Amino acid sequence: MIVEGRRADQGRGVLRRLSKIDRQAFDSVAAAHLPGLEYVLPRLSRFADHGVLWFTLAGGMAVSRRARLRRAALRGAIGIAVASPVVNIVGKQAFRRKRPVVDLVPPIRIRWKLPTSHAFPSGHSASAAAFAAGVAMEAPRVVAVPVAATAAAVAFSRVYTGAHYPGDVLAGVGIGALAGVGTRLVWPARPPVAHVSRRTTVPVDVTEDGQGLVVVVNGKAGPAETASSKRGVVPGRTELDVAVLLREFPAAEIIRNRDGGDLEKLLDEAARRATVLAVVGGDGTVNAGARAALKYDVPLLPIPGGTFDHFARALGIETPMDAVAAYREGCLARVDVGSITSRGDDGLIFLNTASFGAYTELIERRRRLETRLGKWPALAVAAVRTLRHSKPLEMVVDGEKSRVWMAFVGNGMYGSRGAAPTWRDHLNDGQLDVRMITTGHRVPRLRALAAVLVGHLHITPGYRSWHGGSLELTATQGDLKLAHDGELSAVGGVVKFAKKAGALSVFCPRVPN
């Protein structure tokens, strides 16, 4: 009992010393005179009330055309959603620390009524740190550094305006940073650019004005047009992309596939006479362009113009101007190509993923509905119908009989854990990433859907995953419908998936060492 009492006294003594240091630090900041900041910091602190500052920044990132910024905005907002209740509901009620006495703080800094809630930890600082940590994991430095500096300014402003002790702020920053970084537990951060092998020995004439560059624009790719863009009031995304290319590459040949013509024939003719073949569209368009580029052995320049643009973004190309910069830098990479061969077929390819089963049914249903509902509403309706009506496929997988409900084959090892992988670390690792749900007579639909949504497919009964250089399937119920890079095909007999290592030459931005 005596020992325990001494330990308790020692603990209280430590807390008293820390509290004294905290108050002295507050008095030093209160007495400090920082020219210019007495006007800026109180307003910045006020703007951060209720997360207004951070949600405003998140909104600006969300409306950008850069996927990294949209992911950064979402991750930062999730971090705030976790940190804010931990601090304001749990932390403040647990410690109930009083606010500082502000007799040393100049009145010019206290322009608004000070908060009356408990002081420890600082909610403003927690939200600032959570948002900054989330953004830092996704956004480029040119965005992440200013956001971090703003978060630091908000945290300091809470002491400078007399709202918090420094210890309150440090605790809030710690909780917020943990909340931001903790988002990785349910949503792994993706690398900004996948690794590829750079080669400079491929002879390509790169000109500033685009001489020898043939650009094929798929006008049907990308998000659905708005009513105003169809009427010509506001230019659609494709038209804006074309305007950029016309301005940057006046000597290039630009071909538009406006009315749903034969895209493959158009690409074949373009690749035959091109020094460099460029394609504007989504992953399906880039897939068709890759087939033409492989046939005529010309480099491919993918220009994002679709809904997801997984392949272009894996290379680090998120906008048309990124593609322009990659072309002018003349940086070429050799990437793997996934191949699919079957009876009576000269071979399909995939740059991202191929799939069969429930996901293929979902794509079919979405396409039938999207002309009436739009792409995203059609996707939601198609997902519900697929969940209710899809049935397992009877097939032989690498010599073993299986009932497959959903399966994905990735061109390279993917880092995301969901059913439909979206990012990878390498584009030339020589591997196929196979993920499959095999079932008995009863498909665990609701559990499988929940696992897909939260990115933990491995918890679904019947889940299997492996990697290798090949995969062989035999459909026992007629032709097998495949989705490859978002496009649909029917194949029959024995279906073989394989890799063409380093087969495709593509332009990509230079990545600093």
C-alpha positions in Angstrom: 0.0 0.0 0.0 2.8 2.4 0.9 4.6 1.6 -2.5 1.4 2.2 -4.4 0.9 5.5 -2.6 4.4 6.6 -3.5 3.8 5.7 -7.2 0.6 7.7 -7.2 2.3 10.7 -5.7 5.1 10.4 -8.3 2.5 10.3 -11.1 0.7 13.3 -9.7 4.1 15.1 -9.5 4.9 14.4 -13.1 1.5 15.7 -14.2 1.9 18.9 -12.2 5.3 19.5 -13.8 3.9 18.9 -17.3 1.0 21.2 -16.5 3.4 23.9 -15.3 5.5 23.6 -18.5 2.3 23.7 -20.6 1.1 26.9 -18.9 4.5 28.5 -19.2 4.5 27.7 -22.9 1.1 29.2 -23.3 2.1 32.4 -21.5 5.2 32.7 -23.9 3.0 32.4 -27.0 0.4 34.7 -25.5 3.1 37.4 -24.9 4.7 36.9 -28.3 4.2 39.6 -30.9 4.2 38.2 -34.5 3.6 41.0 -37.0 0.9 40.2 -39.6 -0.2 37.0 -37.9 -2.4 38.8 -35.4 -4.8 39.5 -38.3 -4.4 36.2 -40.2 -4.4 33.5 -37.5 -7.7 34.4 -35.7 -9.5 34.4 -39.1 -7.9 31.1 -40.1 -8.9 29.6 -36.8 -12.4 30.8 -37.2 -12.6 29.4 -40.8 -11.6 26.0 -39.4 -14.6 25.9 -37.1 -16.7 22.7 -37.7 -14.2 21.6 -40.3 -15.4 24.2 -42.8 -11.8 24.9 -44.0 -11.0 21.3 -44.6 -14.3 20.4 -46.3 -13.9 23.4 -48.6 -10.5 22.2 -49.6 -11.8 18.7 -50.0 -14.6 20.0 -52.3 -12.0 21.8 -54.5 -10.0 18.6 -54.8 -13.1 16.5 -55.5 -14.1 18.6 -58.5 -10.6 18.3 -60.0 -9.9 15.9 -62.9 -7.1 14.3 -61.0 -7.9 11.0 -59.3 -5.1 11.4 -56.8 -6.7 14.6 -55.5 -10.1 13.1 -55.3 -8.7 10.2 -53.3 -6.8 12.6 -51.1 -10.0 14.6 -50.4 -12.0 11.4 -49.5 -9.2 10.0 -47.3 -8.8 13.4 -45.5 -12.6 13.6 -44.9 -12.7 10.1 -43.5 -9.9 10.9 -41.2 -11.8 13.9 -39.8 -14.9 11.7 -39.5 -12.9 9.4 -37.2 -10.9 12.0 -35.3 -13.7 14.4 -34.5 -15.9 12.2 -32.4 -12.9 10.6 -30.6 -11.8 14.1 -29.5 -15.1 15.9 -28.9 -17.2 13.0 -27.5 -14.6 10.8 -25.7 -11.5 12.9 -25.0 -13.1 16.2 -23.8 -15.6 14.4 -21.6 -12.9 12.1 -20.1 -10.4 14.9 -19.1 -12.7 17.9 -18.7 -9.8 20.4 -18.7 -10.7 24.0 -18.4 -9.8 26.6 -21.1 -6.8 28.9 -20.5 -7.0 32.2 -18.8 -6.6 34.8 -21.6 -5.5 37.9 -19.6 -2.1 37.9 -21.4 -3.6 37.4 -24.9 -4.0 40.8 -26.7 -7.7 41.6 -27.4 -6.9 42.0 -31.1 -6.5 38.2 -31.3 -9.7 37.4 -29.5 -12.2 38.6 -32.2 -14.9 36.1 -31.5 -16.3 34.5 -28.4 -14.0 31.8 -27.0 -15.4 28.3 -26.9 -16.9 27.1 -23.6 -16.4 23.3 -24.1 -13.5 21.5 -22.4 -10.0 22.1 -23.7 -8.3 18.7 -23.9 -7.7 17.6 -26.6 -8.0 20.2 -29.3 -10.7 19.3 -31.8 -9.5 21.9 -34.4 -6.0 20.4 -34.2 -7.2 16.9 -34.5 -9.3 17.7 -37.6 -6.4 19.6 -39.2 -3.9 16.8 -38.6 -6.4 14.1 -39.8 -7.0 15.9 -43.0 -3.4 16.7 -43.6 -2.3 13.1 -43.0 -5.0 11.7 -45.3 -4.0 14.1 -48.1 -0.3 13.4 -47.6 -0.9 9.7 -48.4 -2.5 10.4 -51.7 -1.7 13.8 -53.1 1.5 15.0 -54.8 3.9 17.1 -52.7 2.8 20.3 -54.4 -0.6 19.9 -52.8 0.3 17.9 -49.6 2.9 20.4 -48.4 0.7 23.5 -48.5 -2.1 21.5 -46.8 0.3 20.4 -44.0 1.5 24.0 -43.6 -2.1 25.2 -43.3 -2.9 22.5 -40.7 0.2 23.5 -38.7 -1.0 27.1 -38.8 -4.5 26.2 -37.6 -3.0 24.2 -34.7 -0.7 27.1 -33.7 -3.6 29.5 -34.0 -5.5 27.7 -31.3 -2.7 28.6 -28.8 -2.1 32.0 -30.3 -5.7 33.1 -29.9 -6.0 31.8 -26.4 -8.3 28.9 -27.1 -6.0 26.0 -26.0 -2.9 25.2 -24.1 0.0 23.7 -26.3 -0.6 20.3 -24.7 -4.2 20.3 -25.9 -3.0 21.0 -29.4 -0.2 18.3 -29.3 -2.7 15.7 -28.1 -5.2 16.7 -30.8 -2.5 16.6 -33.5 -1.5 13.1 -32.4 -5.0 11.8 -32.4 -5.7 13.3 -35.8 -2.6 12.0 -37.4 -3.4 8.5 -36.1 -6.9 8.7 -37.5 -5.6 9.8 -40.9 -2.9 7.2 -41.1 -5.4 4.6 -39.7 -7.6 4.9 -42.8 -5.0 2.6 -44.4 -6.4 -0.3 -42.3 -9.7 -0.3 -44.4 -8.5 1.5 -47.5 -4.8 0.8 -48.4 -3.0 3.7 -49.9 -2.0 3.2 -53.5 1.4 4.2 -55.0 1.1 7.3 -57.3 2.9 5.5 -60.2 3.5 1.8 -60.9 7.0 0.7 -61.4 8.1 -0.1 -65.0 11.3 -0.8 -66.8 12.6 2.3 -68.7 14.3 1.8 -72.0 15.9 4.5 -74.2 17.1 2.2 -77.0 13.8 2.2 -78.9 14.3 4.7 -81.8 11.3 7.1 -81.8 11.3 10.5 -83.4 9.7 12.8 -80.8 8.9 16.3 -82.1 7.6 19.4 -80.2 4.7 19.9 -82.6 3.6 16.2 -82.8 4.9 15.4 -86.3 4.3 11.6 -86.9 1.9 11.3 -84.0 -1.5 9.9 -85.0 -4.2 10.4 -82.3 -7.5 8.4 -82.4 -10.2 9.9 -80.2 -13.1 7.7 -79.1 -15.9 10.2 -78.6 -18.1 7.5 -77.0 -15.7 6.9 -74.0 -15.9 8.5 -70.6 -18.7 9.7 -68.4 -22.1 10.4 -69.8 -22.5 13.8 -71.3 -24.7 16.4 -69.6 -27.7 17.9 -71.3 -25.9 21.2 -71.8 -22.9 19.6 -73.4 -25.1 17.8 -75.8 -26.8 21.0 -76.8 -23.4 22.7 -77.3 -23.8 25.1 -74.4 -20.9 23.7 -72.5 -18.1 21.7 -74.2 -18.0 18.1 -73.3 -14.9 16.5 -71.8 -13.8 14.9 -75.0 -14.0 18.2 -76.9 -11.9 19.9 -74.2 -9.3 17.1 -74.6 -9.2 17.5 -78.3 -8.8 21.2 -78.0 -5.7 20.6 -75.8 -4.2 18.2 -78.3 -4.8 20.6 -81.2 -3.1 23.4 -79.3 -0.1 21.3 -78.2 0.3 19.2 -81.3 -0.5 21.3 -84.4 1.3 18.8 -86.7 -0.3 15.7 -85.4 -3.1 13.8 -87.2 -6.2 13.7 -85.1 -8.9 11.2 -86.0 -12.3 11.3 -84.2 -14.6 8.3 -83.9 -17.7 10.3 -83.3 -20.6 8.1 -84.3 -19.6 4.7 -83.0 -17.8 3.6 -86.1 -15.5 0.6 -86.4 -12.9 1.7 -83.8 -10.6 -1.3 -84.4 -10.4 -0.7 -88.1 -9.7 3.0 -87.4 -6.9 2.1 -85.0 -5.4 -0.4 -87.4 -5.2 2.1 -90.2 -3.8 4.8 -87.8 -1.1 2.5 -86.4 0.0 1.4 -89.9 1.1 4.9 -90.8 2.0 6.3 -87.3 5.4 6.8 -85.7 3.6 7.0 -82.4 -0.1 5.9 -81.8 -2.0 7.9 -79.3 -5.6 7.0 -78.1 -8.0 9.2 -76.2 -10.6 7.2 -74.3 -11.1 4.8 -71.4 -9.5 1.4 -70.7 -11.4 -0.3 -73.4 -10.2 2.2 -76.0 -6.6 1.9 -74.7 -6.9 -1.9 -75.0 -7.9 -1.6 -78.6 -5.1 0.8 -79.2 -2.6 -1.6 -77.6 -3.7 -4.4 -80.0 -3.0 -2.1 -83.0 0.3 -0.9 -81.5 1.5 -4.5 -80.9 0.5 -5.5 -84.4 2.6 -2.7 -86.0 5.3 -2.5 -83.3 4.8 1.2 -82.6 4.8 3.0 -79.2 1.5 3.8 -77.5 0.6 7.1 -75.9 -2.5 6.6 -73.7 -4.5 9.8 -73.0 -7.1 9.5 -70.3 -10.7 10.1 -71.5 -12.8 7.5 -69.9 -14.5 6.9 -66.5 -11.7 5.2 -64.6 -8.6 5.2 -66.9 -6.8 2.6 -64.7 -4.0 1.9 -67.1 -3.1 5.5 -67.9 -3.2 6.4 -64.2 -1.0 3.5 -63.3 1.6 5.1 -65.7 1.2 8.4 -63.9 -0.9 10.0 -66.7 -4.0 11.6 -65.2 -4.7 14.4 -67.6 -4.1 15.2 -71.3 -1.3 17.6 -70.3 0.4 14.7 -68.4 0.3 12.8 -71.7 1.7 15.7 -73.6 4.6 16.0 -71.1 5.3 12.3 -71.3 5.5 12.4 -75.1 7.8 15.4 -75.2 10.1 13.9 -72.5 10.5 10.8 -74.8 10.4 8.4 -71.8 9.4 4.9 -73.0 8.6 1.9 -70.8 8.1 -1.8 -71.6 5.0 -3.2 -69.9 3.5 -6.7 -69.7 0.4 -7.6 -71.7 -2.1 -10.3 -70.5 -3.3 -12.6 -73.3 -6.4 -14.7 -73.7 -6.6 -17.5 -76.3 -9.4 -19.9 -77.0 -10.9 -22.0 -79.7 -11.5 -20.1 -83.0 -10.1 -16.9 -81.6 -6.9 -15.1 -82.7 -6.3 -13.9 -79.2 -7.6 -11.2 -76.8 -5.5 -9.0 -74.5 -5.9 -7.2 -71.3 -3.8 -4.5 -69.8 -5.5 -4.3 -66.4 -7.9 -7.1 -65.5 -10.1 -9.8 -67.1 -13.1 -11.3 -65.2 -15.9 -13.7 -65.6 -19.0 -14.7 -63.5 -21.1 -12.2 -61.7 -19.0 -9.1 -62.6 -19.5 -9.9 -66.3 -23.3 -10.1 -65.8 -23.1 -6.7 -64.0 -21.5 -5.1 -67.0 -24.0 -6.5 -69.4 -27.0 -5.3 -67.3 -25.4 -1.8 -66.8 -24.9 -1.4 -70.5 -28.6 -2.2 -71.2 -29.7 0.3 -68.6 -27.3 3.2 -69.0 -28.9 4.7 -72.1 -32.1 5.2 -70.0 -30.7 5.8 -66.6 -27.2 7.1 -67.0 -24.0 5.2 -66.1 -23.9 5.5 -62.3 -27.6 4.9 -61.6 -27.5 2.0 -64.1 -24.5 0.5 -62.3 -26.4 0.6 -58.9 -29.5 -1.1 -60.4 -27.4 -3.6 -62.2 -25.5 -4.5 -59.0 -28.8 -5.2 -57.2 -30.1 -7.4 -60.0 -26.9 -9.3 -60.3 -26.8 -10.0 -56.6 -30.3 -11.4 -56.8 -30.1 -13.5 -60.0 -26.5 -14.5 -60.7 -25.6 -18.2 -60.6 -22.2 -19.9 -60.3 -20.5 -21.2 -63.5 -19.6 -24.8 -63.9 -16.0 -25.0 -65.2 -12.6 -26.7 -64.9 -9.9 -24.4 -63.4 -6.4 -25.7 -64.0 -7.7 -29.2 -64.1 -10.0 -29.0 -61.1 -13.8 -28.9 -61.3 -15.2 -25.7 -59.7 -18.4 -23.7 -59.4 -17.3 -20.1 -59.8 -19.4 -17.2 -58.8 -16.9 -14.4 -59.4 -13.3 -14.3 -60.7 -10.7 -11.7 -61.6 -7.4 -12.2 -63.4 -5.0 -9.3 -63.0 -2.2 -8.3 -65.4 0.4 -8.1 -62.6 0.1 -8.3 -58.8 -2.4 -5.9 -57.4 -2.2 -4.2 -54.1 -5.9 -3.6 -53.4 -7.7 -6.3 -51.5 -11.2 -5.9 -53.0 -12.8 -8.1 -55.6 -12.0 -5.7 -58.5 -8.4 -4.7 -58.0 -7.6 -1.2 -59.2 -3.9 -0.6 -58.6 -0.6 -2.3 -58.6 3.1 -1.7 -57.8 4.6 -3.0 -61.1 3.5 -3.3 -64.7 6.1 -5.8 -65.7 6.4 -8.4 -62.9 5.5 -11.4 -65.2 2.6 -12.5 -62.9 -1.1 -13.1 -63.2 -3.0 -12.2 -60.1 -6.0 -14.6 -59.8 -8.9 -14.0 -57.3 -11.9 -16.3 -57.3 -15.0 -17.1 -55.2 -16.0 -20.8 -55.7 -19.1 -22.0 -54.0 -21.3 -25.0 -53.3 -24.9 -25.0 -54.2 -25.7 -21.8 -52.2 -23.9 -18.6 -53.0 -23.3 -16.3 -49.9 -24.5 -13.3 -51.8 -25.0 -10.7 -49.1 -21.8 -11.6 -47.3 -19.9 -11.6 -50.6 -21.3 -8.2 -51.6 -20.4 -6.7 -48.1 -16.9 -8.1 -48.5 -16.6 -6.6 -51.9 -17.7 -3.2 -50.7 -15.4 -3.0 -47.7 -12.4 -4.5 -49.6 -12.0 -7.7 -47.6 -13.0 -10.3 -50.1 -10.8 -12.9 -48.4 -13.5 -13.2 -45.6 -16.0 -14.7 -48.1 -16.5 -18.5 -47.9 -14.9 -20.1 -51.0 -12.4 -17.3 -51.7 -9.2 -18.3 -53.3 -6.3 -16.3 -54.6 -2.9 -17.2 -56.2 -0.5 -15.9 -58.8 1.5 -17.4 -61.6 2.4 -17.1 -65.2 -0.7 -18.9 -66.7 -4.3 -20.0 -66.1 -6.4 -22.5 -68.0 -10.2 -22.7 -67.9 -12.7 -25.0 -69.6 -16.3 -23.9 -69.6 -18.8 -26.8 -69.4 -21.9 -24.8 -70.1 -21.2 -23.3 -73.5 -19.3 -20.2 -74.3 -17.7 -18.2 -71.4 -18.4 -14.5 -71.3 -15.4 -12.5 -70.3 -14.9 -8.8 -69.4 -11.4 -7.6 -70.3 -10.5 -4.0 -69.5 -14.2 -3.2 -69.4 -15.1 -4.8 -72.8 -17.1 -8.0 -73.2 -16.3 -11.0 -75.3 -17.5 -14.6 -75.6 -14.9 -17.4 -75.8 -15.4 -21.1 -76.1 -13.6 -24.4 -75.4 -10.3 -24.3 -73.5 -9.5 -20.7 -72.5 -5.8 -19.9 -71.6 -4.6 -16.8 -69.8 -0.9 -16.0 -70.2 1.6 -13.2 -70.1 3.5 -11.4 -72.9 6.4 -10.0 -70.8 7.4 -6.5 -71.7 5.6 -6.7 -75.0 4.1 -3.2 -75.2 6.1 0.0 -75.5 4.3 3.0 -73.9 5.1 6.6 -73.1 5.1 7.6 -69.4 6.2 10.5 -67.3 9.7 10.4 -65.9 9.7 9.6 -62.2 12.3 11.4 -60.1 14.7 9.2 -58.2 
